[in-house]
């Protein structure tokens, strides 16, 4: 399963002045190139975005929300998958920004200190990741010996862990610390997980994600440091035939699992509106390009409702394999058959016996 606790996307940009009322949250932005666009304010429920307010960017590029957020948590401003601004919001407060052409590239965020901390973390982490990617590329291309690349990556890993630990030590009571935990292993860093959960126990008590993470860590402790296994879906148990899938592709042609019999196939459940799914697309494309010549296949099953958005996402993300959908959102039969509770969700199956 491809799953992560938090799905962060980079965004926005500069300026904004705002004056929040005593009992609400104020968002004000100055944008360029987004005039007339509808911006949705969204919260997250079961890992999926839910609209709670909306505003239209003015002809002068101004954007404003005077709203009420239910509690301290992660929220986002959303136009489309290339225009998404994740931020930390409180029941009372203010946030200002400037966005040039896209909500996804912020600079000089003001008014909401936790969000500033979050994006500072994201920028510094990206620098470390770019260094690691560069070392791996040099090793893969033979520009440096493999042993040297491994040694350098080990040093980079140590540097990254020191950065994560230091960030949490400095920001234990900020929701931004959850972004650092998302890069860490509770079996190796249990003390840091407990430190953050304790530091946020009052402020984020109503957050769905905080509650989920807290329960997981409690189970890890109760099981002697072993991550709790996800409940097994009997329909997907080893040795059982894969539940049948027979759905139309964007052109109306029906495809079924039987077409892939005898091959290794990744059944990928996603949707064009799912940010985490779209963020994972480049990794899935790399895997497909690398292993498809050896017989690896992908069957992508979309939980979209809008055919235009679905086909546009396929083209934009260059997903050059078989795609099917009922266009029934969560009411699709495959949701029940495969026990899907959130996306992205993948199920790798070698199709020996398909009924």
N, C-alpha and C positions, 0 to 999 in steps of 0.2 A: 504494500500500500504506500502510495506517495502521500504523506501527510505531515504537516508541520504545525506547531502550536500557533505561531503567529505568522501572518503573511504580511511583510512590509514592502511597500513600493516607494521609490524615491519620488520627490516632486516639489512643486511650487516655486516661488521666487520672491521678490522684495517688497518693501514698503507697506503701508497701511496704518491708518490710525483707527482706533476703535474706542468706544466708550460703552462698557457693558452696564446693564442695569443691575440693581442689587440682588435680583433673583433670577438671573438668566445668564446664558452664554452668548457672547457676541463674536461674530466672525466677519471681518471686513478685508476685502482684497482689491488690489488694483491689477488688472490683467491687460494683455495685448493679444489680439487675434482670437478672442473667445466671445466677442460681442454677440448677444442674442442666444447664447448657449444656455440650456437648462442645467443647473448644477444640483445634484441630489446630496443631501446630508444623510449619511447612513450609519447605523449601528451594526454590530455583528451578533447574529444569533445562530448557534450551532455551526459556527464557522462560515456562515453565509451573510451577505450584506442585506439589510432591510432598510427601506427608505423611511425616514422620520420627518423630513422637511425638504423643501426645494426652493430655489431662487433662480432668477434669470439674470445673466450678466448684462449690464446696461450698455447702451450705445457708447458710453465713455469708458467702458472696460471695468466699471465698478461692480463689486459683488458684496452683498451684505446679508447676513443672517442674524436675527435677534430671536433666539430659540431657547428651549429648555432641554438640557441633556439629563437623562434619568439619573446618572451617577458617573463617577470617575471611571473612564475606560478608554479603549481605543475606538476611534470613529474614523470616518473618511468622507471627503468630498469627492463626488464621482460625476464625470461626464461620460467617459467611455474608458476602455482598458488602458488607453494611452494618456488619459487625463484623470489620474486618481491621486488624491492627497490623503495619506493616513496621518492622523494626529491624535494626541492624547487630550481629551476634553474633560471638563469638570462641570458640575451642576451650576457653578457660578464662575465666571471668568471671561477672558477675551483672547482672541487670536487674530493676528494681522499678517498679511503677506503680500507679495507681488508675484504675479505669474506671467511670464512672457511666452505666449503661444501654447503652453501646456501646463497643467496643474502638476505634472510629474517631475518638475525640476525646480524645487524651491530654493530661495536664497533669502537671508535676512528675515527669517521668521521672528516675529515679535509677540510679546504679550502672554505667551503660554510657555513657561520655562521648561516644563517637561518635554514639550515637543521640540524645543531647541536642543535639549540634551539628546533626544532621540536621534535627530538628524546629524548632530555632531558625531555621535556613535557610529551611525551608518556610514558617514563619509570616511572616518578613520578606518573602519573595518574594510571598506572597499579598497583602500590603499594596500592593506595587508594581503587581501585576497588577490589583488593584481600582481603583487610580488610573487606570491605562490604560483599563480598561473604562469608567470614568466619563467620561473624555474622549471616547472613541469614541461613547458614548451621547449626550452633549451635542451632538457634531457631527452625528450621524445625525438627531437630533430637531430640528436647526436652532437650538438654544439658543445656540450659539456659531458664528461663521463657519467654514466648512470650512478655510480657510487657517490660522486660529488653532488649530483642532483638530490639523491636521497638524504645526504648529510645536510644539505642546505634546507630541504623541506622540514627536516626534524628541528632545525634551528627556528624556522619560520613558525612551526607549530608551537614551540615553546614561547615564542614572542607573542603569538596570537592568544594563548592561554593567559599569559601575564597581562595582556591588554584587557581581556574579558574580566579577569579577577579584579584588576585595578578599577575598572569601570564600575563594577558592582560595589566595591568598597567605598567608592566616592558617592554613589547614587543609590544606596540601598532602599531608600524610601520613595524613589521615583518609579512610576510605572514603566519608564524607559528601561529599567533593569531587566524587565521580562524579555526584552529583545536580546540581551546578552545571554540569559538562561537558555534561550532558544538555540544557542550555538554550543551548549554544554551538555555533558552526560551526567545525569543524576547519580549514577553508580560511582563516578569518579569525583564529583563535585557536590555531594549531598549537602555539605556545610553551607555552600553558597546558595543552593536552592532554599534551604531552610531559613537562611539569613534574609533573603528577599521576601519570601512568603510571610515571615514574621513582620518585616518592615512595612509590608503593604496590607497587613491583616485588617486594619481599620479602614484605610482609605479605599481599598478595592474589594471590600467584603461583598458587594453586590455584583461584581463582574463575573460573568459566566466563565470566561477563560481562567480567571484567577481561581475560582472554585474548582474547576476541572483539574488544573495543575496541582492545587493543594491536595485534592483527593488522590491523585496519582502518586504524589510523593509520600503521602501517608501509607498507601498500599505498598510502595517500595520498601519503606521501613518495616512494615509489618511482615513482609515476606523476606526479611533478612537481606535487603539490598538487591532483590531480583525484580525487574520490571514486570508488572502484571500483564499477563497475556490477554489479548483481545478475545472476547468470547467467539468461539468457532461457529461459523454458519454451517449447519449440517449439510446444506445443499452444496457447499464448496469443500467438503471434507476430502482428504486425499483418497483417491481411488474411486470417487463418485463421478459420474458423468456431469459435465458442465451443463447448467441450466440452458435450455435452448434460447437462441436469439435469432430472430428473423424480422428485420426492419428495413425500411427503404433508405437509400442514400439520397443526396440532394437532388438527383435527377429522377427519383422515383423508382429506381431499380431496387428490388429486394435482395438483401444479402443475408446469409445465415452462417452460423458457426461451422456448418458442415463443409463449407468451402475451404476451411483451414484444417481439415482433418489430417492428422499425421504430422502437423507442423507445430512449432513453438509459437504461440500467439499471445500477445499482451492485450487483454481487454481493458480498455482505458475509458473510464466514465468521467466526463468533463462537461463544460458548457462555455459558451462565448462570454457569458457574464461573470464567470468565476475567475477572479484575479489570480489566486494561487495556481489554478490550472494553466492559465496563460503564461504565468511566470515560469512554469515548469516546461513549457513547450520546447524551448531550445534544447533542453537536456534530452527530451524524448526524441527530438529530431536527430540529435547526435547518435543516440543509441540505435535508431532505425537505420541511419546511413551506414553505421559501422557493421551491424549484424544482419541486415536484410539480405546481403549477398550470400549469407550462410544459411538462409532459410527462416530468419526471424520475421514475424508478421505482427501487425498491430490492427486491431479492430476498435475504433473509437466510437463510443456510444454517447451521444450528446443528450443532455437534459435541458436543451433549449426549448423555447416556445416560439421564437421568431426565426423563420427560415433564412431571412436576409442576414441577420446578425450571425447566424450559425455559419453560413457559407462564406461570409466576409472574414470571419475569424480563421477558418480553414486556410483561406488564401493568404491572409496577412502573416500567419504563423508558419506557412509553408509545410503544412501537415499532409504530406503526399502519400497517404495510404487510405484504406477503406474507412468511410464514415457513414454511420447510420443514426437515425433518430425517429421517434414518434412525434417529436415536438409537443410533448405533453408535460414538460417540466418534471416535478416530482411524482406526477401521476403515472409515469411510464411503468409498465409492468416489470421491466428489468430491475427497477429500484427494489421491489419486493423480492424478486427472484434471487438477486445477488446481495441482499441485505445491506444496501447502501444507506449510510446515515450521513454522509458528507462527501464532498468532492474537493479535490481530485481523489479518485479511488481507482486502483488498478488491480487486476487479477491475472497473474501469469499462469497459463495453463498449457500443458502439452495435450493436444486433443487426440487421444488414442481412441476413446469410446464416447462418441457423441450421440445422444438420443434425441 
